[in-house]
Amino acid sequence: MSSDVALLLEAANFAAYKHRNQIRKDPAGTPYINHPIGVSRILSHEGGVSDIDVLQAALLHDTVEDTDTTIEELREKFGETVAGFVQEVTDDKSLPKQERKRLQVEHAPHCSPQAKLVKLADKLYNLRDLNCSIPVGWSAERVQEYFVWASEVVKGLKGANSALEEKLEELFKERGIKL
């Protein structure tokens, strides 16, 4: 087995364990791990990304934000580079939700090119998911508000990957949102 495959499997296994009791907000209650796997897949298959550190960071991108995982733990298991990318895309859950959303828009232009890739794929996955299945308790208006907010984040990520940006622009265009 190649060392890159082994590294990816290690990150997938770690993320699956950490997210083991979590489900997505969709009516089907999809296992949460499908999301980070999907984000990594989008980067590889649609974005043409082969950087193993970026693909690992995609698999791990919600572990600190949504589980008991620490950046130090990621640093020890996956190295400084991967942990750094995860840290760049991690929201501070101690802040109110609106503040976290505002900070995502503000911080997006200042992320590393690699963290921008993870953010782009994360937004693409989430927006596609919203188009297929509205989360329990969400109104159509809330979904549209999420698309508008996501477009503001994506504006700050421009230039990172034209293939992913084009796919996002299509989704926004379908909703009447210009980038």
N, C-alpha and C positions, 0 to 999 in steps of 0.2 A: 504494500500500500504506500502511495506517495506520502511524503511528509505533509504536503498541503491538505490532502484529503484527511489525514489523521488530525490535523489542527482544526479543520472545519467540523469534523465529527466530535471532537472534544468540546468545542464551543456549543454545538447543537445539543449535546448531552447535558452540559452544564445548564444551558438555558431551559431545556425541557424539565430538568429537575427543579430548578428555581421557580418555574411557572406552573408546576404540576397541579396545583389546586386552583388555578385561575381559568376563567372562561371569558370569551369576548362578550360584548354587550348586545350581540345580535340575538334575535328570537330563538335561533337554533342552539345557542349556548356553545358555540364552536370553541374547542380547546385553544387557550391563549397562544400556545406555542406555534400554532399555524401562522400567526402574525409575524414573529421574527424570522421564521423560515421563509415566509412569503417575501419579506423585505430583502433578504439575502438573495433569493431567487430572482427578484426583479433586477437587482444590481447585476447579477451574473448574466441572465438570459436576455434582458431588455436593455441594460445599460452598458453591456460589454465589459463590465468590471471584473478583473481577475486578481486584483490585489488581495492576497489572503488576509491581511490585517483588516481591510475594509469589510470583507465578507464576514469575518469573525465578529467585528464590531456590530454589524447588522444583526447577527444572531443574538448578540448580547445587549442590544441597545436599550432594552427596557428593564434589564435585571436590577440595576441600581434604583431606578425610579419606582418600580412596582414590586420589588421583593426585598428581602433582608440583605441582599448583596451589597458589599461596599466596593468603592473604587480600589481600595487597597487589596481586597480579595481578587479582583480582576487583574490587578497589576502582578500579583504573585503567580496567578495561574496562566495568564495570557500575555504578560509583558506590558511595558510602559506604553508602547505605541497603541495597542488595542484599547487599553484602559483609558488612554487619553482621548481617543475618538469617542468612546462611550461617554466619558465625562462631558465632552463638548455638546452632546445631544441629550443630556439628562436634565430634566426640569427639577427644580428645587421644590419638592412636595410640601415643604413647610410654608410656602407662600400661597396666598389665595389664588384660585384658578385664573381669575382675570389678569392678575399680575404675571403669572407664569406664561399666559398666552401673549401678553404684551412683550415680555422679555424674549420669547421665541422670535418674534418679529424683529426686535431690536438687535438680537445677537446673530441672526442668520447671516448677514453680510460679513461678519467677522470670524466665522467658522473656518477651519482648515478645509482645503478642497475635498479631503477624504470624509470629513464629518458632513460636509454639504451633500455628498453622494448618499450617505445613510439617510439624511433628512429628506432628500428628494424621494428616495424609494419608500420611505416611511409614509410620507404624505400621499404618494401615488397609491400605495396599498390601502391606506385608510379611506381615501376618496372613492376608490373603486368599490370598496366594501360598503360605503354609504349608498352608492348608486344601486347596489344589489339588495341591501337589507338595512332598513332603518333600525338603529338600536332601540331597545325597549325603553319607552318613556320619552322618546324624542319626537318632536313635531317636524313637519316638512320645513317650517320656518327655521328651526334650530339647525337642521341639516344644511340649509342654504347659508346660514350664518357661519357654519363651520367652513363651508367652501370659500366664503369671502375671506375669512381669517386665514385659511390655508394659502390663499392666493397671495396674501401679504407676506407670509413667511417665504413662499417660493420666490417672490420677487428678489429677496435678499440672497437667494441661492443660485441665481442665474449665472451661467458661464461654467457650471460644474460638469454638466453632462447634457448635451443637446438632445440626445434620444429621449431621455427621461423628461426633460423640460417640454419637449413637443407633446408627449403623451399627457402631461399635466395641463398644458395649454388647451388641448382638445377637451379635456374634462371641464375646465373652467369655461370655455367657449359654449359648451352645451348648456351651461347654467347662466349664460349671459354675463360672465365676468371676464374683463380684459386684464391681461398682465401688463 
